[in-house]
Amino acid sequence: MLVSGQQKLDRMRDGRVIMIGAERVEDVTTHPAFKNGAQTIARLYDFKRDPSRRDLMSYEEDGERFSLHWLRCRTREDLQRRMGSLRLMAQATYGLVGRSPDHVAGTVTGLAMNVALLDKLRDGFGRNLLAYYEYARKNDLYLTYAVTPPSGIKSKVIFAGETRDDPVLRVVREDAEGVVLSGMKMLATGAVYADEVWIGNLTAIAPEASAQSITCAIPLNTPGVSFWAREPFGRHRGQEADYPLSHRYDETDSVLVCDEAKVPWSRVFLHDNGEYSRRIYIESPANCYANHQSNVRFHAKMGLIVGLASRVAEANALGKVPAVRELLGRLAALEATIGGLVAGQIEAWENWPEGWATPNRRIMYAALNWCQEHHSEIIDILRTLIGGVPLQMPASIDVMGDPALRDRFERWWGTPSLNAARRLKLYKLAWDLTGSEFAGRHQLYEKFYAGTSQIVRNQSDREAPWELFHGIVDGLIDNVPDGV
Ligand SMILES: Cc1cc2nc3c(=O)[nH]c(=O)nc-3n(C[C@H](O)[C@H](O)[C@H](O)COP(=O)(O)OP(=O)(O)OC[C@H]3O[C@@H](n4cnc5c(N)ncnc54)[C@H](O)[C@@H]3O)c2cc1C
């Protein structure tokens, strides 16, 4: 089934508990802080359901249609097709919505390609996962995930001797029906708009902390579950032109808080296994499918950044200055690099696990590292090109509503190449990508969404063919004669 935007909005009104500070949000689709974001997600659902994109965004299996991000790929062509749908989805939001409906779907789809792994841990977990995969794709669910323990309290050892409550989400009880969860987990991006939250661990946890290893999925309106949102960037903002990105593309980040939340066994995919709670994502294509989407999304964002840099250079009448062209050339080279890294993942695809197709893992992790290393630098090049112009724009485009102010604004703020209103919109866009709270959040997002640099580089370390590399060195040394 392909869900419409309106159906998606209706699902957001399910009694979920979303907090903005002490305020309980009654309806995210009408609340000023979230309604524009809700519309953005609804538009994505309509976008992928549009008949003109039928074969680009969905596939048929046993007479039913599903969104392409749920496709378990068998061939290179499958991967290519799936990647095409990720690209269209990312371009539809300029790469600014990281956890769009195709991100966590990749995690579940990847796990569904190696359910034997889960069954090996406990009989029935693999079956649960497969049933959940079927349920999620059949209902075109939008999933978010909270797979990181709360910052600063990841290891009890650091806090040995402390007497505080342990806030890390864990199983506090279990019975014949299922498990009961209490504690918190960060940082469920997109939770405000999603249908369900996946709970698990993308970072390693100590074997003795096995109660924290719980891996499950629950509807957002599960009793005892609430989401504590950070400051939403859409509220208190004037007109769309003043903060064009904050206005529409704030995907939101929230801490997941569970207070005696019940999860039936049918929704449990791993329990009491600290060691494997992270490994399941690596020993199946889960991590790769999800982060392949992140790479595709970053490439789409680069298109916006490079285009904006060039337009700003033109608007500043610097478009022909050789030093500025060099900077633009550098940005264009960086954009092509990530494009190549994404294409390479398909070109060098892996027949792994046996019988399935997965984007090349080493290239995917390399791209993840590349994005993490370069995003701040890329934004800084854009910031340099913009100069101080965003701050020379009036606080709001509402000056256009006052005839006297408008007259002066149009005469003095316009340039031969750009009228005043368009110039304001250009620089407000640039500010929202480089200087606003929305921009600051994106800086953090690109640094941390896949974990810290230690975690991201550890993936490349693990996947590297060290024996091959050592063989090169050893072969060279072997051919160097011993001294006489
Ligand atoms: C905008 C945003 C969205 C997010 N969305 C999600 C989401 O959807 N789902 C989810 O589960 N999580 C999400 N996260 C959380 C993300 O996974 C974590 O932020 C990330 O794993 C880093 O953890 P931390 O923030 O606790 O930082 P920490 O692990 O506390 O690290 C803080 C700093 O210390 C450094 N550091 C840590 N350990 C070492 C070490 N051993 N040696 C040297 N330096 C070290 C790190 O490099 C980093 O610079 C999101 C985070 C952000 C910022």
The ligand as a MOL file (V3000), in Angstrom:
LIG
                    3D

  0  0  0     0  0            999 V3000
M  V30 BEGIN CTAB
M  V30 COUNTS 53 58 0 0 0
M  V30 BEGIN ATOM
M  V30 1 C 21.0680 16.4700 15.1130 0
M  V30 2 C 21.2520 15.0830 15.6330 0
M  V30 3 C 20.3660 14.0870 15.2470 0
M  V30 4 C 20.5040 12.8030 15.7520 0
M  V30 5 N 19.6030 11.8450 15.3750 0
M  V30 6 C 19.6610 10.6330 15.9480 0
M  V30 7 C 18.6750 9.6420 15.6430 0
M  V30 8 O 17.7960 9.8330 14.7950 0
M  V30 9 N 18.7070 8.4840 16.3570 0
M  V30 10 C 19.6740 8.2340 17.2870 0
M  V30 11 O 19.6430 7.1720 17.8960 0
M  V30 12 N 20.6350 9.1420 17.5510 0
M  V30 13 C 20.6500 10.3250 16.9180 0
M  V30 14 N 21.6030 11.2460 17.2330 0
M  V30 15 C 22.5620 10.9330 18.2910 0
M  V30 16 C 23.9010 10.5600 17.7580 0
M  V30 17 O 23.9080 9.1940 17.4270 0
M  V30 18 C 24.9180 10.8830 18.8530 0
M  V30 19 O 24.9600 12.2850 18.9880 0
M  V30 20 C 26.2570 10.3620 18.4890 0
M  V30 21 O 26.2750 8.9580 18.5840 0
M  V30 22 C 27.3230 10.9110 19.4200 0
M  V30 23 O 26.9770 10.6720 20.7460 0
M  V30 24 P 26.9820 11.8620 21.7980 0
M  V30 25 O 26.2240 12.9880 21.2240 0
M  V30 26 O 26.5160 11.2700 23.0790 0
M  V30 27 O 28.4870 12.3210 21.9250 0
M  V30 28 P 29.6630 11.6780 22.7930 0
M  V30 29 O 29.7950 10.2310 22.4860 0
M  V30 30 O 29.4950 12.0740 24.2050 0
M  V30 31 O 30.8950 12.4160 22.1640 0
M  V30 32 C 31.0970 13.8150 22.3800 0
M  V30 33 C 32.4570 14.2010 21.8400 0
M  V30 34 O 33.4800 13.4810 22.5210 0
M  V30 35 C 34.2990 12.8100 21.5790 0
M  V30 36 N 34.6690 11.4900 22.0790 0
M  V30 37 C 33.8270 10.5570 22.5740 0
M  V30 38 N 34.5230 9.4510 22.9080 0
M  V30 39 C 35.8170 9.7050 22.6190 0
M  V30 40 C 37.0140 8.9560 22.7250 0
M  V30 41 N 37.0190 7.7240 23.2080 0
M  V30 42 N 38.1680 9.5250 22.3200 0
M  V30 43 C 38.1810 10.7870 21.8300 0
M  V30 44 N 37.0740 11.5540 21.7220 0
M  V30 45 C 35.9120 11.0220 22.0850 0
M  V30 46 C 33.4220 12.6360 20.3270 0
M  V30 47 O 34.1910 12.5550 19.1490 0
M  V30 48 C 32.6070 13.8910 20.3490 0
M  V30 49 O 33.3150 14.9150 19.7140 0
M  V30 50 C 21.5370 12.5080 16.6790 0
M  V30 51 C 22.4400 13.5080 17.0370 0
M  V30 52 C 22.3200 14.7650 16.5210 0
M  V30 53 C 23.3160 15.8120 16.9340 0
M  V30 END ATOM
M  V30 BEGIN BOND
M  V30 1 1 1 2
M  V30 2 1 2 3
M  V30 3 2 2 52
M  V30 4 2 3 4
M  V30 5 1 4 5
M  V30 6 1 4 50
M  V30 7 2 5 6
M  V30 8 1 6 7
M  V30 9 1 6 13
M  V30 10 2 7 8
M  V30 11 1 7 9
M  V30 12 1 9 10
M  V30 13 2 10 11
M  V30 14 1 10 12
M  V30 15 2 12 13
M  V30 16 1 13 14
M  V30 17 1 14 15
M  V30 18 1 14 50
M  V30 19 1 15 16
M  V30 20 1 16 17
M  V30 21 1 16 18
M  V30 22 1 18 19
M  V30 23 1 18 20
M  V30 24 1 20 21
M  V30 25 1 20 22
M  V30 26 1 22 23
M  V30 27 1 23 24
M  V30 28 2 24 25
M  V30 29 1 24 26
M  V30 30 1 24 27
M  V30 31 1 27 28
M  V30 32 2 28 29
M  V30 33 1 28 30
M  V30 34 1 28 31
M  V30 35 1 31 32
M  V30 36 1 32 33
M  V30 37 1 33 34
M  V30 38 1 33 48
M  V30 39 1 34 35
M  V30 40 1 35 36
M  V30 41 1 35 46
M  V30 42 1 36 37
M  V30 43 1 36 45
M  V30 44 2 37 38
M  V30 45 1 38 39
M  V30 46 1 39 40
M  V30 47 2 39 45
M  V30 48 1 40 41
M  V30 49 2 40 42
M  V30 50 1 42 43
M  V30 51 2 43 44
M  V30 52 1 44 45
M  V30 53 1 46 47
M  V30 54 1 46 48
M  V30 55 1 48 49
M  V30 56 2 50 51
M  V30 57 1 51 52
M  V30 58 1 52 53
M  V30 END BOND
M  V30 END CTAB
M  END
